[in-house]
Amino acid sequence: MWRVEFVFEKSDLPSAPGAFRAVGYGHGAANWQAIIHAYMDLDYDGILSIENEEPILTGEVDVERAAYVLKNVRNEILGS
């Protein structure tokens, strides 16, 4: 039987099997660079959305952190 436990607040973390984290906290930039390369290998030319499901950081900080990491990944890939 599957049991799903969501993390809505920091206090929920100890009992949760896993949690969504902001880009750069759950997985480092190298992992995101590999993901972006995989999309590029498939000639994906669409939008990459940043979802906010971070249980610890506020929404604004979460999105700013994700954008910062992904912008640096993009610059490394494109050499800019």
C-alpha positions as CSV (number, residue, x, y, z in Angstrom):
1,M,0.0,0.0,0.0
2,W,1.3,3.5,-0.9
3,R,1.4,6.2,1.7
4,V,1.8,9.7,0.6
5,E,3.0,12.3,3.1
6,F,3.3,15.9,2.0
7,V,5.5,18.5,3.6
8,F,3.7,21.8,4.1
9,E,5.8,23.2,6.9
10,K,9.3,22.9,8.2
11,S,8.0,21.0,11.2
12,D,6.7,18.2,8.8
13,L,10.2,17.4,7.5
14,P,11.3,14.8,10.1
15,S,8.3,12.5,9.3
16,A,8.4,12.9,5.6
17,P,10.0,10.4,3.2
18,G,11.1,13.2,1.0
19,A,10.4,16.9,0.2
20,F,10.6,19.2,-2.8
21,R,13.5,21.6,-2.5
22,A,14.4,24.8,-4.4
23,V,16.7,24.3,-7.4
24,G,20.2,24.3,-6.1
25,Y,19.3,22.9,-2.7
26,G,17.9,19.5,-3.5
27,H,20.2,18.9,-6.5
28,G,23.3,20.9,-7.3
29,A,24.0,22.9,-10.4
30,A,25.8,20.0,-12.1
31,N,22.7,17.9,-12.0
32,W,20.6,20.7,-13.4
33,Q,23.2,21.2,-16.1
34,A,22.8,17.5,-17.1
35,I,19.0,17.9,-17.2
36,I,19.2,21.0,-19.4
37,H,21.7,19.2,-21.7
38,A,19.2,16.3,-22.0
39,Y,16.5,18.8,-23.1
40,M,18.9,20.3,-25.6
41,D,19.8,16.9,-27.0
42,L,16.1,16.5,-27.8
43,D,16.0,19.9,-29.4
44,Y,13.5,21.1,-26.9
45,D,12.7,24.8,-27.5
46,G,10.0,25.4,-25.0
47,I,9.6,27.0,-21.6
48,L,11.2,25.8,-18.4
49,S,8.9,26.6,-15.5
50,I,10.0,27.1,-11.9
51,E,7.4,25.6,-9.5
52,N,7.3,26.7,-5.9
53,E,6.8,23.8,-3.6
54,E,9.6,24.5,-1.1
55,P,8.6,23.8,2.5
56,I,11.3,25.8,4.1
57,L,12.1,28.9,2.0
58,T,9.5,31.6,1.3
59,G,8.1,31.6,-2.3
60,E,10.0,34.7,-3.4
61,V,13.4,33.3,-2.0
62,D,12.7,29.9,-3.6
63,V,12.1,31.3,-7.0
64,E,14.9,33.8,-6.8
65,R,17.3,31.0,-5.8
66,A,16.1,28.7,-8.6
67,A,16.4,31.5,-11.2
68,Y,19.9,32.3,-10.0
69,V,21.1,28.7,-10.3
70,L,19.4,28.1,-13.6
71,K,20.7,31.3,-15.1
72,N,24.3,30.3,-14.1
73,V,23.8,26.9,-15.6
74,R,22.5,28.5,-18.8
75,N,25.6,30.8,-18.9
76,E,27.9,27.9,-18.4
77,I,26.3,25.9,-21.2
78,L,26.2,28.8,-23.7
79,G,29.6,30.1,-22.6
80,S,28.3,33.6,-21.8
